[in-house]
Amino acid sequence: MTEIYDLRGLNCPLPVLKARKRLQSMRSGERLTVETTDPLAALDIPAFCREDGHRLVTSTAVDGGHLFVIEKG
């Protein structure tokens, strides 16, 4: 199951904090797609995944932001 989480318009540290909270309610192996417009998310989301034991499946630059697919660890 992949859930899409729209975090566009939010700035650091909110995208990471909200993604962390959403992932807490998910089961291991489930995927969360995160949409962001914060330029720092390109650094923050991968670091968050490494630190919290999640797998960053994809990180894609899109018009106006980034799209991340995170698999809960």
Beta strands, then each sheet from edge to edge (+ up, - down):
strand 1: 2-7
strand 2: 31-36
strand 3: 55-62
strand 4: 65-71
sheet 1: 1+ 2+ 4- 3+
end
